[in-house]
């Protein structure tokens, strides 16, 4: 079996060589898009840019951005870069906020995507001796297929569980002695909770977990690591750019290495579109430089993060992105104050609460209401009402200190918030119902 992901000359390549490779591939990709994607060619023409203007990555800023609105407007085939007969698969987003985004893949695209996922597995110590349990959803969602293919390329025994059926999930985990778990962080937390309740921790042989597809804090990472007895690693990806494996954490756990031989990352000011220097927080933008069927240039992810190229103890030289610090489109504006769900999760976990919570925002008489339901642990639930009330007051003050705005905190009974086996629903914004 050819194992492309074993490429130390790529993952440890000197930075000047990385940039030269990116420039070469960018020039080729821009020509490919110009010749095969009329939708994007029209955007380039509108901006007065031709392929001759792009000599290397230093000219990337000249190209127009793509947004999710563009992908919806061009649905389904408007951004296709290859004849349909050369495409072998689609993947798709959930489509919960409008038209679905459909991404297309040639067989070469799938091979490269799986290589990227294989790199993520090897970065956490995975080898052909490991048993990888993939509990991401399969089907149109990219999580399951991506890590499944990556696991095969490493030569691991792959357990394609998909999400859900936690009884069976844990049974297979124990019986097959799974060593690496791949799923959303919220489902990993739920599995950890289930294992603790059933007293099965001694039967579990996990050593690492690769978790992504939703935002999670460092505090949640520590909670998962403690419950499952593992090291929990982050992985990043978008359906639009291929899926998981665009970036991944190594043993250092200090950010995710971007696979720069396949993707060019930029950080921009969300309002002006200006490219920001390394180390500044802003919106993440990706350009796919090897994707054939769905070759997106300067795609605005809406994820807020920081890039840095400080030397890493693992030896990889590819630039790192921080864990997403929120999204420019999931920020809540409550009574004129900017609120990110990740801020709330940080406070709750620092205060010793469970990671099971839900934020509910509504509007009454033209005024915003802001409530947070937080599950108690079984021990806290058995406390007297005075202690519970005192804890609620403490949380209100801690949240006000972090957010600059007061929320009503409701400590609720254990298991009363619906668990998610996929992406957790953390926010219910009822104001959207009113327009």
Rosetta blueprint (number, residue, H / E / L):
1 X L
2 X L
3 X L
4 X L
5 X L
6 X L
7 X L
8 X H
9 X H
10 X H
11 X H
12 X L
13 X L
14 X L
15 X H
16 X H
17 X H
18 X H
19 X H
20 X H
21 X H
22 X H
23 X H
24 X H
25 X H
26 X H
27 X H
28 X H
29 X H
30 X H
31 X H
32 X H
33 X H
34 X H
35 X H
36 X H
37 X L
38 X H
39 X H
40 X H
41 X H
42 X H
43 X H
44 X H
45 X H
46 X H
47 X H
48 X L
49 X L
50 X L
51 X H
52 X H
53 X H
54 X L
55 X L
56 X L
57 X H
58 X H
59 X H
60 X H
61 X H
62 X H
63 X L
64 X L
65 X L
66 X E
67 X L
68 X H
69 X H
70 X H
71 X H
72 X H
73 X H
74 X L
75 X L
76 X L
77 X L
78 X L
79 X L
80 X L
81 X L
82 X L
83 X L
84 X H
85 X H
86 X H
87 X L
88 X L
89 X E
90 X E
91 X E
92 X E
93 X L
94 X L
95 X L
96 X L
97 X L
98 X L
99 X L
100 X L
101 X L
102 X E
103 X E
104 X E
105 X E
106 X L
107 X H
108 X H
109 X H
110 X H
111 X H
112 X H
113 X H
114 X H
115 X H
116 X H
117 X H
118 X H
119 X H
120 X H
121 X H
122 X H
123 X H
124 X L
125 X L
126 X L
127 X L
128 X L
129 X L
130 X L
131 X E
132 X E
133 X E
134 X E
135 X L
136 X L
137 X L
138 X L
139 X L
140 X L
141 X L
142 X H
143 X H
144 X H
145 X H
146 X H
147 X H
148 X H
149 X H
150 X H
151 X H
152 X H
153 X H
154 X H
155 X L
156 X L
157 X E
158 X E
159 X E
160 X L
161 X L
162 X L
163 X L
164 X L
165 X L
166 X H
167 X H
168 X H
169 X H
170 X H
171 X H
172 X H
173 X H
174 X H
175 X H
176 X L
177 X L
178 X L
179 X L
180 X E
181 X E
182 X E
183 X E
184 X L
185 X H
186 X H
187 X H
188 X H
189 X H
190 X H
191 X H
192 X H
193 X H
194 X H
195 X H
196 X H
197 X H
198 X H
199 X L
200 X L
201 X H
202 X H
203 X H
204 X L
205 X L
206 X L
207 X L
208 X E
209 X E
210 X E
211 X E
212 X L
213 X L
214 X L
215 X L
216 X L
217 X L
218 X H
219 X H
220 X H
221 X H
222 X H
223 X H
224 X H
225 X H
226 X H
227 X H
228 X H
229 X L
230 X L
231 X E
232 X E
233 X E
234 X E
235 X E
236 X E
237 X E
238 X E
239 X L
240 X L
241 X L
242 X L
243 X E
244 X E
245 X E
246 X E
247 X E
248 X E
249 X E
250 X L
251 X L
252 X L
253 X L
254 X L
255 X L
256 X E
257 X E
258 X E
259 X L
260 X L
261 X L
262 X L
263 X E
264 X E
265 X E
266 X E
267 X E
268 X E
269 X L
270 X L
271 X L
272 X L
273 X L
274 X L
275 X E
276 X L
277 X L
278 X L
279 X L
280 X L
281 X L
282 X E
283 X E
284 X E
285 X E
286 X E
287 X E
288 X E
289 X L
290 X L
291 X L
292 X L
293 X L
294 X L
295 X L
296 X L
297 X L
298 X L
299 X E
300 X E
301 X E
302 X E
303 X E
304 X E
305 X E
306 X L
307 X E
308 X E
309 X L
310 X L
311 X L
312 X L
313 X L
314 X L
315 X L
316 X L
317 X L
318 X L
319 X L
320 X E
321 X E
322 X L
323 X L
324 X L
325 X L
326 X L
327 X E
328 X L
329 X L
330 X L
331 X L
332 X E
333 X E
334 X E
335 X L
336 X L
337 X E
338 X E
339 X E
340 X L
341 X H
342 X H
343 X H
344 X H
345 X H
346 X H
347 X H
348 X H
349 X H
350 X H
351 X L
352 X L
353 X L
354 X L
355 X L
356 X L
357 X E
358 X E
359 X E
360 X E
361 X E
362 X E
363 X E
364 X E
365 X L
366 X L
367 X E
368 X E
369 X E
370 X E
371 X E
372 X E
373 X E
374 X E
375 X E
376 X L
377 X L
378 X H
379 X H
380 X H
381 X H
382 X L
383 X L
384 X L
385 X H
386 X H
387 X H
388 X H
389 X H
390 X H
391 X H
392 X H
393 X H
394 X H
395 X H
396 X H
397 X H
398 X H
399 X H
400 X H
401 X H
402 X H
403 X H
404 X L
405 X L
406 X L
407 X L
408 X E
409 X E
410 X E
411 X E
412 X E
413 X L
414 X L
415 X L
416 X L
417 X L
418 X L
419 X L
420 X L
421 X L
422 X L
423 X L
424 X L
425 X L
426 X L
427 X E
428 X E
429 X E
430 X H
431 X H
432 X H
433 X H
434 X H
435 X L
